[in-house]
Structure formats: C-alpha cells, structure tokens
Amino acid sequence: MAIKEILSGIAMLLTFIAFAPYIRSVLNGTVKPHIFSWAIWGITTCSVFFAQLADNGGAGAWAIGFSGSITLFIAILAYNKRGDISITPSDWAFFSAALAALPIWFFTNNPIWAVMVLTTVDLLGFGPTIRKTWHHPYSESLTFMVLFLLRNLLVLTALEHYSVTTALFPAAVAAALTGLIAMMVWRRANT
C-alpha cells in the first residue's frame, strides 16, 4: 500500500475517532452543535470532495468525502436533538451563501472556482459556531477540534495531486480550526 493511501486511511480513522464521541455528546445533550454551521460544512465538504476527485486529488480526498457525509448527519442530529437552533440574520446570510455557491461549478465548468467559493463559504460557516463558542466556550469539544486540525493536515499530505483545487480547502480549514482552538482555550481560561 502506498504512503498516500496509508495517510488517507489515518486521516479517515482520525475523522471517525473525532466524530464518534462528538456524536455521542450530541445525543447526550452535552454538545449542542449549531445547525447552520453543520449544514454549511456538510454541503461545502461534500462539494469540495467531488471537486478534489475531479482534479485527481486521489486518496487525499477520501477523508473529505467521509467527513462530509458524517457532517451532514450531525446537521440532522442538531435539528432532531434541538441543538443550537437559534438563527440570527447573519446565520441566514452564511447559509444562503453556502447554497448560492453550489451552482458556480456547474456554470463555470471549472472546479477551482467552486472550491474557492466553497472554501470561503465553509470558513463563513465558522461564524455561527464562533459566535456561540465565544459566549459559551464549553459548548464545543476542544478535543474534536484538535483531531480535525490533525486530520486536515494529514489530508494535505495524502493528496496525490497538489493544486489550488485540491489543497485550498483542507489548508484553509486547518487555519480556521487553529484560530477557533486558540479562541476556545483563551475563553475557557478567562471565563
């Protein structure tokens, strides 16, 4: 087995390890994910997965596809378990932007434009969670966020073809997670 497949397998294992307790915490009611953040992340992650496949991302894309599927499941759980469903006008703006980005790939016939827009929208999807976590710093799992940071770094190393289309999304999400983790640690220490 080639190193790229091994790294992708480790990234998928980290994805599962991160999601299993997170899903359990959602089911127990100890974590209350924001429905719009998770819907946005699910839509964008699945779309980027298909764009990465179209640009020969290979094994590095596998964990993104796996994660996108589970992320959509968490959005459904957030709704069904009545996680954080407080919806502000800015939340609607983030969600609308995510949905509006979907036709771009179709109209441009170029996955790079879709990935650029979807990455931007995915980063905007952090907005509702940042707002919620700023006010309630223990409402999200720090371990989960750290595992996903590591997962995205592994995805980058597992890519079989490096381009803006294949690397932008995991690199940008890793950077956003670094910021979110830093904010969570700081808020927990100062509240």
Secondary structure as UniProt FT lines:
FT   HELIX           3..28
FT   HELIX           35..54
FT   TURN            55..56
FT   HELIX           59..80
FT   TURN            81..82
FT   HELIX           89..108
FT   HELIX           111..124
FT   HELIX           126..135
FT   TURN            137..138
FT   HELIX           142..158
FT   HELIX           164..189
//
